[in-house]
Amino acid sequence: MEPSGRTTAVDPLLATMGKNLNEAIKILEDGQREPEEDKEKRQYSRKDIPGPLQGSGQDVASILQLVQNLMHGDEEEDKRDHRRMQNVGEQGHMALLGHSLAAYISVLDRERLRKLTTRILSDTTLWLCRLFRYENGSAYYHEDDREGLLKVCRLVVHARYEDYATEGFTALSTRQPVIYQSAACRPGLGQHLCSQLGLPLSCLCSVPCNTMFGSQHQMDVALLDRLIKDDMDSGKFPLLLIANAGTPGAGHTDKLGRLKELCVQYGMWLHVEGVNLATLALGYVSSSVMAATKADSMTLTLGPWLGLPAVPAVTLYRHEDPALSLAAGLTSSQPVEKLRALPLWLSLQYLGHDGIVQRIKHASQLVEDELNPPAVVFRFSQESSAASSGGSMEGSFSWERELQDSVNRWLGEQLAQQVPASGVDVVELEDEGSCIRFNPLMTAAVLGTQESDVKALVEKLAEIVPFLSATLRLRQEFRDEVYRHASLAYVEDLGWPGLGAVRYEPSAEDLDNSRRQLEEEKVNSELLKKLKELDSDLEFSTGPEFGPEKNCVFIGMATEDLDVAELANTIASLGRDIEENSKLLENMTEVVRRGILEAELQLQKANEEKLMEEGVLRQIPLVGSVLNWFSPSQSSIKGRTFNLAAGSLDSTEPTYSTKAQKNRGTPPATPTSSVAKRLPGQRPFRRTAAGQDILSETSSMCLPDKLSLKEGSQDPITQEISAELSQKTLQESPMHPEQPQEDRDHGREGQSQADQVSEPPDSLR
């Protein structure tokens, strides 16, 4: 990393390449540069549908705009994934520039390319060995972080089996090789090695972790010793041991010093990997991690440690035979293969030794200080009354464990969403279950985590924990309250971290299963809508998107002052109201049709009586108007109103008398169901300040006796009934122009009164 002693002119082509790269990155990172008028077009151009190649070429700006659209996707995807998107700084630009330079350098003549790649590879290897205290090591650069271990295994096979290069797998049949790995290793690593090496899975031995002494995530050294002896006694050959300096889950470090002694004793190769290897670059290194420098090989993932995008992983190893390294693929005679180190070579020079150490030190200090393990794994746990609710202790423990796991997964998701710069995630540990992990060595440099983000994480955690405690405490109480209502069914879903799930079951017994399910879906869907309209602190939803339970209402996190009894009563009351209204709408069509037929008969009869009473002359337009002028008719026939509840026609005389007594006042509002009496300003489902439960009062929805359906209803049945009613007249006879003014006023008054009295309730509009 020595600086150049002189300043020379930069190749114009290299300068142009760097300028173009910076401009391209700015275009791709700046999602706000797109004009507003192009957003609508972009929604249709983002579809991942392949199309034909255009005949004429496109300019760079258009191509980059297309790449930007594909990167950002839909707006909802932006909101969900932006929290994990790496902030590419200037050091990241250097890494990206390295990929462009690698393609440019590859066109040089072979001799110049060989000299340049040799310098790049030797510089990078020397810097990394000094940074991470790995003396006299060689380096292999690879994209897949498992590729280095795979090549090391091939190297060991070539070294331990002399005839392997000529005999192939038959050389292994004499003594079957065994690869040992910790049970806490990342899943699938051993299977990948056996698959790529052509070895049976019987060559893989998973060593359990300690259960009585030491960490629960450290390899059991004594048990490993016994396993090696047993394999040797059975004619097998111990080949390689994979140890961890920071397990993928909990971040624990194996006893590397003791493991190295076993490997020397039995002639095995020791390979170490893990995030804690990053601390080897610090001034002070714990003895447990320092022992990794004596391993035969180790894999470093510098990209997340230093916040560098698209840089390769590095496997450092020690071996004296270059021919075997070449046979195993750890070295290559092709100069282009050596250009893999170019992005890392540029980035390390840009950061410098102090910059690299500072980044790792900053991430370590976010936990507390550089002396402590650089990862924190925690879990919310609260004892519940599962054991006292019946059933065996084993079943109760399984029930409680599954519920606690769902709560911790929800907690981890909330922390990651609300404090995205913290980089917390959820891990699944075999013994502990779902846990939340804060591992700044893997995320701080990528996300730019600062101490303020850690404080925000702690504050948010302190804010959410009381909700979790209250929810788990009230969950059983809510279940008991639901069981007290015959119309409600409690849905047991241990994967739901909230208060619980409930389903309203309609009381109709004459329906088959398919119709009953449709009715159940309809009622619960409307029930969810009504609950969401309430101004409460609870969150109501349909539950997990791909959950097994359907047609039910899921209730989210609860507060300490939640009135569970009122909540259950409200759900039962609203469900009953919705069911009754649904039944009313189903029966309304037939009732109204019968009423219309009866009204037609009464209207015909009334017209005949009117003709007999007034005479034929009054029905003639011109003659009737003259007679009505000199001798007004005194009709004794009254209007009619349709009683929807009874399905019959009644006289309007009681309506007129009631209206006269009230001086044409507005009738009282349609009564609706009352779920609870609350104090002014108090939200639903909350107890009073004194700690007393608010009395819940429920009632069925009362429909007015006199009801007419108005236009504008969205219900198809209601629209049909309204159309039919608009074509019929419930008055005794039609109004003619020659009718006296008194009769016309009387008719308008009766019509206005009928409209006013027959206002439909809000639930039927």
Order of alpha helices (4+ residues) and beta strands (2+ residues): alpha-alpha-alpha-alpha-alpha-alpha-beta-alpha-alpha-beta-alpha-beta-alpha-beta-alpha-beta-alpha-beta-alpha-beta-alpha-alpha-alpha-beta-alpha-beta-beta-alpha-alpha-beta-beta-alpha-beta-beta-alpha-alpha-beta-beta-alpha-alpha-alpha
